Amino acid sequence: MRSPSGIAFVEDLRRHGDAIALLHEGEALSYDQLATAVDDAAGALPIGRRLVAVAAANDVQAVISYLAALRAGHPVLLLPSGEPAVAQALIDAWQPAAVLDGACAGRPVERRGAPRHDLHPDLALLLSTSGSTGSPKLVRLSAENLQANASSIAGSLGIVGGDRAVTSLPMHYCYGLSVLHSHLTVGAGLVLSDLSVVDRCFWDLVRTTGVTTVAGVPHTFDLLDRVGFDGISPTLPSLRLVTQAGGRMAPAHVARYAEMGERDGWDLVVMYGQTEATARMAYLPPDLVLSHPETIGVPIPGGSLRIE
């Protein structure tokens, strides 16, 4: 018998009915269909609460596997997709009971002899830091952390069911994962893709699928400069929101993109986050970007910040 995850965006998928949850390579999956797939995958996982590793690719099977592990009450260790050496090092170090990899069509590969970890009852996710201060470390996040952060981000950005994000960042990265969480929590859609913003096909995908939100780190905006986003932006009628986090961007760069958005009908929201805080924890409201382009803004709803 599955134990509830305590995470609303996992437990309440069916509440959003036939709204489109995931779009990938021309195929659409409704929230009802996603809920059924997640329930089926959860039922195939090991009995008893165990550590489960999930290869976090930007595809349908990875999303199903991740949500299924949470749905079954298993703490998840997210593995980077396309980095087999790093993934194997994490598996060797943390010894999960099972590995969910898209190459196995979502079937769990149980690891014989894996230890039964003493798992904290609140633990839901082990997520790697960026390693900016040395070697990457795993942050322990609870079910309450994940849901509270998802709801606060959705609220601060005004994300609603009619919105649709594109996976412009990897799912194993806390910023990319929070895009998934914040959209699922309100019944919004996600366009799953590994395309880079420098690919013409990426912007064709944004247009044809009606993407409303795009997320980027400072390097993303450097790439946008390279492809001439100033000329692409006016051709994206559905775009309403561009978010920037993952490192400080020069104030002049922030101001230039805010002015571009003002011209073309979308808002730039500068954000600040840490893996230790689940993901994004502060945002600069669009109406303050041009007057305060050097700041991280205000706390997301329910949060507080202080300087010691």
Disulfide bonds with the S-S distance in Angstrom:
none
